[in-house]
Amino acid sequence: MAKESMKAREVKRQKMVDKYAAKRAALKAEGDYIGLQKLPKNASPVRLHNRCKLSGRPKGYMRLFGLSRINFREMAGQGLIPGIKKASW
């Protein structure tokens, strides 16, 4: 389980990216790189990191489901994810 402060930091970054998205796109279209540098660091989408929606785990993230591999395996085994079942042969 990730620390609450780490989860909160990611949420804060996402809000900042959303806030400055239009301004960032306009500056990029104009080619105003000095203006881009004056934006806050966390306004850059590159600084975002994918985290599991349940546990906040940053590694082993599955984009399609928004879960870490561990939570995905548990939920798939219990039949909580539609269309996913454990393979056995």
N, CA, C and O atoms as a GROMACS GRO file, in nm:
protein
  356
    1MET      N    1   0.085  -0.118   0.000
    1MET     CA    2   0.000   0.000   0.000
    1MET      C    3   0.089   0.123   0.000
    1MET      O    4   0.179   0.137   0.082
    2ALA      N    5   0.062   0.212  -0.093
    2ALA     CA    6   0.140   0.335  -0.104
    2ALA      C    7   0.102   0.431   0.009
    2ALA      O    8  -0.009   0.427   0.062
    3LYS      N    9   0.196   0.518   0.042
    3LYS     CA   10   0.168   0.619   0.143
    3LYS      C   11   0.063   0.715   0.090
    3LYS      O   12   0.057   0.744  -0.029
    4GLU      N   13  -0.019   0.764   0.180
    4GLU     CA   14  -0.125   0.857   0.140
    4GLU      C   15  -0.065   0.985   0.081
    4GLU      O   16  -0.125   1.046  -0.008
    5SER      N   17   0.053   1.025   0.130
    5SER     CA   18   0.116   1.146   0.077
    5SER      C   19   0.156   1.130  -0.069
    5SER      O   20   0.150   1.225  -0.147
    6MET      N   21   0.196   1.009  -0.107
    6MET     CA   22   0.234   0.984  -0.246
    6MET      C   23   0.110   0.987  -0.337
    6MET      O   24   0.115   1.041  -0.447
    7LYS      N   25   0.002   0.928  -0.289
    7LYS     CA   26  -0.122   0.931  -0.366
    7LYS      C   27  -0.171   1.075  -0.383
    7LYS      O   28  -0.213   1.115  -0.492
    8ALA      N   29  -0.164   1.152  -0.275
    8ALA     CA   30  -0.209   1.291  -0.278
    8ALA      C   31  -0.123   1.374  -0.374
    8ALA      O   32  -0.173   1.461  -0.444
    9ARG      N   33   0.006   1.346  -0.376
    9ARG     CA   34   0.098   1.418  -0.465
    9ARG      C   35   0.062   1.394  -0.611
    9ARG      O   36   0.064   1.486  -0.693
   10GLU      N   37   0.028   1.269  -0.644
   10GLU     CA   38  -0.011   1.237  -0.781
   10GLU      C   39  -0.141   1.307  -0.819
   10GLU      O   40  -0.156   1.354  -0.931
   11VAL      N   41  -0.236   1.313  -0.726
   11VAL     CA   42  -0.363   1.381  -0.753
   11VAL      C   43  -0.338   1.530  -0.776
   11VAL      O   44  -0.397   1.590  -0.865
   12LYS      N   45  -0.251   1.588  -0.695
   12LYS     CA   46  -0.217   1.730  -0.708
   12LYS      C   47  -0.153   1.758  -0.843
   12LYS      O   48  -0.184   1.858  -0.908
   13ARG      N   49  -0.063   1.670  -0.886
   13ARG     CA   50   0.002   1.687  -1.016
   13ARG      C   51  -0.099   1.678  -1.129
   13ARG      O   52  -0.094   1.756  -1.224
   14GLN      N   53  -0.192   1.583  -1.117
   14GLN     CA   54  -0.293   1.566  -1.223
   14GLN      C   55  -0.380   1.691  -1.235
   14GLN      O   56  -0.413   1.733  -1.346
   15LYS      N   57  -0.416   1.750  -1.122
   15LYS     CA   58  -0.496   1.873  -1.125
   15LYS      C   59  -0.420   1.986  -1.192
   15LYS      O   60  -0.478   2.063  -1.268
   16MET      N   61  -0.290   1.996  -1.163
   16MET     CA   62  -0.209   2.102  -1.221
   16MET      C   63  -0.192   2.083  -1.372
   16MET      O   64  -0.194   2.180  -1.448
   17VAL      N   65  -0.175   1.958  -1.415
   17VAL     CA   66  -0.163   1.929  -1.558
   17VAL      C   67  -0.292   1.970  -1.629
   17VAL      O   68  -0.288   2.031  -1.736
   18ASP      N   69  -0.406   1.936  -1.569
   18ASP     CA   70  -0.535   1.972  -1.629
   18ASP      C   71  -0.554   2.124  -1.634
   18ASP      O   72  -0.606   2.177  -1.732
   19LYS      N   73  -0.511   2.191  -1.529
   19LYS     CA   74  -0.527   2.337  -1.519
   19LYS      C   75  -0.450   2.410  -1.629
   19LYS      O   76  -0.501   2.504  -1.689
   20TYR      N   77  -0.327   2.366  -1.655
   20TYR     CA   78  -0.239   2.436  -1.749
   20TYR      C   79  -0.238   2.374  -1.889
   20TYR      O   80  -0.159   2.417  -1.973
   21ALA      N   81  -0.322   2.276  -1.917
   21ALA     CA   82  -0.318   2.206  -2.046
   21ALA      C   83  -0.343   2.301  -2.164
   21ALA      O   84  -0.269   2.298  -2.263
   22ALA      N   85  -0.445   2.384  -2.152
   22ALA     CA   86  -0.477   2.475  -2.264
   22ALA      C   87  -0.366   2.578  -2.284
   22ALA      O   88  -0.326   2.605  -2.397
   23LYS      N   89  -0.318   2.634  -2.176
   23LYS     CA   90  -0.212   2.735  -2.184
   23LYS      C   91  -0.084   2.673  -2.242
   23LYS      O   92  -0.015   2.734  -2.323
   24ARG      N   93  -0.056   2.551  -2.198
   24ARG     CA   94   0.063   2.480  -2.245
   24ARG      C   95   0.054   2.453  -2.396
   24ARG      O   96   0.152   2.470  -2.468
   25ALA      N   97  -0.064   2.410  -2.442
   25ALA     CA   98  -0.083   2.383  -2.584
   25ALA      C   99  -0.068   2.510  -2.668
   25ALA      O  100  -0.009   2.507  -2.776
   26ALA      N  101  -0.121   2.622  -2.617
   26ALA     CA  102  -0.110   2.748  -2.690
   26ALA      C  103   0.035   2.793  -2.700
   26ALA      O  104   0.080   2.836  -2.806
   27LEU      N  105   0.109   2.784  -2.590
   27LEU     CA  106   0.250   2.823  -2.591
   27LEU      C  107   0.331   2.734  -2.685
   27LEU      O  108   0.421   2.781  -2.755
   28LYS      N  109   0.298   2.606  -2.686
   28LYS     CA  110   0.370   2.513  -2.772
   28LYS      C  111   0.341   2.543  -2.920
   28LYS      O  112   0.431   2.535  -3.003
   29ALA      N  113   0.217   2.577  -2.951
   29ALA     CA  114   0.179   2.608  -3.089
   29ALA      C  115   0.251   2.733  -3.138
   29ALA      O  116   0.289   2.741  -3.255
   30GLU      N  117   0.270   2.830  -3.050
   30GLU     CA  118   0.340   2.953  -3.086
   30GLU      C  119   0.491   2.933  -3.094
   30GLU      O  120   0.562   3.012  -3.155
   31GLY      N  121   0.540   2.826  -3.031
   31GLY     CA  122   0.684   2.803  -3.025
   31GLY      C  123   0.750   2.886  -2.918
   31GLY      O  124   0.871   2.910  -2.923
   32ASP      N  125   0.672   2.929  -2.818
   32ASP     CA  126   0.725   3.011  -2.708
   32ASP      C  127   0.780   2.921  -2.598
   32ASP      O  128   0.712   2.891  -2.500
   33TYR      N  129   0.904   2.879  -2.616
   33TYR     CA  130   0.966   2.786  -2.521
   33TYR      C  131   1.005   2.854  -2.391
   33TYR      O  132   1.013   2.788  -2.288
   34ILE      N  133   1.030   2.981  -2.395
   34ILE     CA  134   1.061   3.055  -2.271
   34ILE      C  135   0.935   3.063  -2.185
   34ILE      O  136   0.942   3.052  -2.062
   35GLY      N  137   0.821   3.084  -2.249
   35GLY     CA  138   0.693   3.084  -2.177
   35GLY      C  139   0.663   2.948  -2.116
   35GLY      O  140   0.608   2.939  -2.006
   36LEU      N  141   0.698   2.842  -2.188
   36LEU     CA  142   0.678   2.707  -2.135
   36LEU      C  143   0.764   2.684  -2.011
   36LEU      O  144   0.720   2.620  -1.916
   37GLN      N  145   0.885   2.736  -2.014
   37GLN     CA  146   0.975   2.718  -1.899
   37GLN      C  147   0.925   2.790  -1.775
   37GLN      O  148   0.959   2.753  -1.663
   38LYS      N  149   0.846   2.893  -1.795
   38LYS     CA  150   0.796   2.971  -1.681
   38LYS      C  151   0.676   2.903  -1.613
   38LYS      O  152   0.639   2.941  -1.502
   39LEU      N  153   0.617   2.803  -1.679
   39LEU     CA  154   0.508   2.728  -1.616
   39LEU      C  155   0.564   2.644  -1.501
   39LEU      O  156   0.683   2.613  -1.501
   40PRO      N  157   0.480   2.607  -1.404
   40PRO     CA  158   0.529   2.521  -1.294
   40PRO      C  159   0.576   2.386  -1.347
   40PRO      O  160   0.525   2.336  -1.447
   41LYS      N  161   0.673   2.328  -1.278
   41LYS     CA  162   0.727   2.198  -1.319
   41LYS      C  163   0.619   2.091  -1.324
   41LYS      O  164   0.615   2.010  -1.417
   42ASN      N  165   0.533   2.090  -1.224
   42ASN     CA  166   0.431   1.986  -1.216
   42ASN      C  167   0.318   2.004  -1.318
   42ASN      O  168   0.225   1.923  -1.321
   43ALA      N  169   0.324   2.109  -1.399
   43ALA     CA  170   0.224   2.129  -1.504
   43ALA      C  171   0.257   2.044  -1.627
   43ALA      O  172   0.177   2.037  -1.720
   44SER      N  173   0.372   1.981  -1.627
   44SER     CA  174   0.412   1.898  -1.739
   44SER      C  175   0.354   1.757  -1.723
   44SER      O  176   0.370   1.695  -1.618
   45PRO      N  177   0.287   1.705  -1.827
   45PRO     CA  178   0.228   1.571  -1.816
   45PRO      C  179   0.332   1.460  -1.803
   45PRO      O  180   0.298   1.349  -1.763
   46VAL      N  181   0.455   1.489  -1.837
   46VAL     CA  182   0.562   1.389  -1.826
   46VAL      C  183   0.588   1.350  -1.680
   46VAL      O  184   0.636   1.241  -1.652
   47ARG      N  185   0.556   1.440  -1.589
   47ARG     CA  186   0.583   1.415  -1.447
   47ARG      C  187   0.477   1.327  -1.380
   47ARG      O  188   0.492   1.288  -1.264
   48LEU      N  189   0.370   1.295  -1.453
   48LEU     CA  190   0.268   1.206  -1.397
   48LEU      C  191   0.318   1.062  -1.397
   48LEU      O  192   0.397   1.022  -1.482
   49HIS      N  193   0.270   0.986  -1.301
   49HIS     CA  194   0.307   0.846  -1.291
   49HIS      C  195   0.181   0.765  -1.268
   49HIS      O  196   0.100   0.799  -1.182
   50ASN      N  197   0.164   0.658  -1.344
   50ASN     CA  198   0.045   0.574  -1.327
   50ASN      C  199   0.052   0.498  -1.195
   50ASN      O  200   0.156   0.443  -1.159
   51ARG      N  201  -0.060   0.496  -1.123
   51ARG     CA  202  -0.068   0.423  -0.996
   51ARG      C  203  -0.196   0.342  -0.993
   51ARG      O  204  -0.297   0.379  -1.055
   52CYS      N  205  -0.192   0.231  -0.922
   52CYS     CA  206  -0.309   0.146  -0.904
   52CYS      C  207  -0.419   0.226  -0.834
   52CYS      O  208  -0.392   0.298  -0.738
   53LYS      N  209  -0.543   0.212  -0.882
   53LYS     CA  210  -0.656   0.286  -0.824
   53LYS      C  211  -0.689   0.237  -0.684
   53LYS      O  212  -0.742   0.314  -0.603
   54LEU      N  213  -0.660   0.111  -0.653
   54LEU     CA  214  -0.694   0.056  -0.522
   54LEU      C  215  -0.582   0.072  -0.420
   54LEU      O  216  -0.603   0.122  -0.309
   55SER      N  217  -0.462   0.029  -0.458
   55SER     CA  218  -0.353   0.026  -0.360
   55SER      C  219  -0.255   0.142  -0.374
   55SER      O  220  -0.183   0.174  -0.279
   56GLY      N  221  -0.251   0.206  -0.491
   56GLY     CA  222  -0.156   0.314  -0.514
   56GLY      C  223  -0.018   0.265  -0.556
   56GLY      O  224   0.076   0.344  -0.564
   57ARG      N  225  -0.007   0.136  -0.584
   57ARG     CA  226   0.121   0.078  -0.623
   57ARG      C  227   0.166   0.134  -0.758
   57ARG      O  228   0.089   0.133  -0.854
   58PRO      N  229   0.291   0.184  -0.767
   58PRO     CA  230   0.338   0.246  -0.892
   58PRO      C  231   0.394   0.147  -0.994
   58PRO      O  232   0.401   0.178  -1.112
   59LYS      N  233   0.432   0.029  -0.948
   59LYS     CA  234   0.494  -0.068  -1.040
   59LYS      C  235   0.396  -0.180  -1.071
   59LYS      O  236   0.306  -0.209  -0.992
   60GLY      N  237   0.413  -0.242  -1.186
   60GLY     CA  238   0.326  -0.351  -1.226
   60GLY      C  239   0.186  -0.301  -1.258
   60GLY      O  240   0.088  -0.370  -1.230
   61TYR      N  241   0.176  -0.182  -1.317
   61TYR     CA  242   0.049  -0.118  -1.347
   61TYR      C  243  -0.003  -0.167  -1.481
   61TYR      O  244   0.071  -0.170  -1.580
   62MET      N  245  -0.131  -0.205  -1.486
   62MET     CA  246  -0.194  -0.248  -1.611
   62MET      C  247  -0.288  -0.138  -1.658
   62MET      O  248  -0.391  -0.113  -1.596
   63ARG      N  249  -0.251  -0.071  -1.767
   63ARG     CA  250  -0.324   0.046  -1.815
   63ARG      C  251  -0.470   0.018  -1.847
   63ARG      O  252  -0.558   0.098  -1.816
   64LEU      N  253  -0.496  -0.095  -1.908
   64LEU     CA  254  -0.631  -0.127  -1.953
   64LEU      C  255  -0.730  -0.132  -1.836
   64LEU      O  256  -0.847  -0.099  -1.853
   65PHE      N  257  -0.682  -0.172  -1.720
   65PHE     CA  258  -0.770  -0.188  -1.604
   65PHE      C  259  -0.746  -0.084  -1.494
   65PHE      O  260  -0.831  -0.066  -1.407
   66GLY      N  261  -0.633  -0.016  -1.497
   66GLY     CA  262  -0.603   0.084  -1.395
   66GLY      C  263  -0.566   0.022  -1.262
   66GLY      O  264  -0.581   0.085  -1.158
   67LEU      N  265  -0.519  -0.102  -1.266
   67LEU     CA  266  -0.486  -0.177  -1.145
   67LEU      C  267  -0.343  -0.229  -1.152
   67LEU      O  268  -0.285  -0.241  -1.259
   68SER      N  269  -0.288  -0.259  -1.035
   68SER     CA  270  -0.158  -0.326  -1.032
   68SER      C  271  -0.180  -0.473  -1.064
   68SER      O  272  -0.292  -0.523  -1.056
   69ARG      N  273  -0.074  -0.542  -1.098
   69ARG     CA  274  -0.083  -0.683  -1.135
   69ARG      C  275  -0.137  -0.767  -1.020
   69ARG      O  276  -0.208  -0.866  -1.043
   70ILE      N  277  -0.104  -0.729  -0.897
   70ILE     CA  278  -0.147  -0.805  -0.780
   70ILE      C  279  -0.298  -0.793  -0.759
   70ILE      O  280  -0.367  -0.894  -0.743
   71ASN      N  281  -0.348  -0.670  -0.760
   71ASN     CA  282  -0.492  -0.649  -0.744
   71ASN      C  283  -0.569  -0.707  -0.862
   71ASN      O  284  -0.679  -0.761  -0.844
   72PHE      N  285  -0.513  -0.698  -0.982
   72PHE     CA  286  -0.578  -0.755  -1.099
   72PHE      C  287  -0.594  -0.905  -1.082
   72PHE      O  288  -0.701  -0.960  -1.110
   73ARG      N  289  -0.489  -0.972  -1.037
   73ARG     CA  290  -0.493  -1.118  -1.022
   73ARG      C  291  -0.596  -1.160  -0.916
   73ARG      O  292  -0.669  -1.257  -0.935
   74GLU      N  293  -0.599  -1.087  -0.806
   74GLU     CA  294  -0.696  -1.118  -0.700
   74GLU      C  295  -0.839  -1.100  -0.750
   74GLU      O  296  -0.924  -1.187  -0.730
   75MET      N  297  -0.864  -0.987  -0.814
   75MET     CA  298  -1.000  -0.958  -0.862
   75MET      C  299  -1.042  -1.054  -0.974
   75MET      O  300  -1.158  -1.095  -0.980
   76ALA      N  301  -0.949  -1.088  -1.063
   76ALA     CA  302  -0.981  -1.180  -1.172
   76ALA      C  303  -1.012  -1.318  -1.115
   76ALA      O  304  -1.103  -1.386  -1.164
   77GLY      N  305  -0.940  -1.360  -1.014
   77GLY     CA  306  -0.964  -1.491  -0.952
   77GLY      C  307  -1.099  -1.498  -0.885
   77GLY      O  308  -1.161  -1.604  -0.879
   78GLN      N  309  -1.146  -1.386  -0.833
   78GLN     CA  310  -1.277  -1.381  -0.767
   78GLN      C  311  -1.391  -1.355  -0.866
   78GLN      O  312  -1.508  -1.358  -0.829
   79GLY      N  313  -1.355  -1.330  -0.992
   79GLY     CA  314  -1.457  -1.304  -1.094
   79GLY      C  315  -1.516  -1.164  -1.088
   79GLY      O  316  -1.629  -1.143  -1.132
   80LEU      N  317  -1.440  -1.068  -1.035
   80LEU     CA  318  -1.490  -0.932  -1.022
   80LEU      C  319  -1.466  -0.845  -1.145
   80LEU      O  320  -1.522  -0.736  -1.156
   81ILE      N  321  -1.385  -0.894  -1.238
   81ILE     CA  322  -1.358  -0.818  -1.360
   81ILE      C  323  -1.432  -0.887  -1.475
   81ILE      O  324  -1.403  -1.002  -1.507
   82PRO      N  325  -1.528  -0.818  -1.537
   82PRO     CA  326  -1.608  -0.879  -1.644
   82PRO      C  327  -1.521  -0.920  -1.763
   82PRO      O  328  -1.436  -0.843  -1.809
   83GLY      N  329  -1.543  -1.039  -1.812
   83GLY     CA  330  -1.474  -1.089  -1.930
   83GLY      C  331  -1.338  -1.149  -1.902
   83GLY      O  332  -1.271  -1.195  -1.994
   84ILE      N  333  -1.296  -1.151  -1.777
   84ILE     CA  334  -1.165  -1.207  -1.742
   84ILE      C  335  -1.187  -1.330  -1.655
   84ILE      O  336  -1.260  -1.325  -1.556
   85LYS      N  337  -1.122  -1.440  -1.693
   85LYS     CA  338  -1.126  -1.559  -1.607
   85LYS      C  339  -0.989  -1.624  -1.607
   85LYS      O  340  -0.911  -1.607  -1.701
   86LYS      N  341  -0.962  -1.699  -1.505
   86LYS     CA  342  -0.831  -1.762  -1.490
   86LYS      C  343  -0.819  -1.877  -1.591
   86LYS      O  344  -0.910  -1.959  -1.605
   87ALA      N  345  -0.708  -1.881  -1.658
   87ALA     CA  346  -0.684  -1.986  -1.755
   87ALA      C  347  -0.642  -2.114  -1.683
   87ALA      O  348  -0.561  -2.110  -1.590
   88SER      N  349  -0.697  -2.225  -1.726
   88SER     CA  350  -0.652  -2.355  -1.673
   88SER      C  351  -0.667  -2.458  -1.783
   88SER      O  352  -0.771  -2.465  -1.848
   89TRP      N  353  -0.565  -2.535  -1.804
   89TRP     CA  354  -0.568  -2.638  -1.907
   89TRP      C  355  -0.488  -2.758  -1.866
   89TRP      O  356  -0.479  -2.855  -1.941
   0.00000   0.00000   0.00000
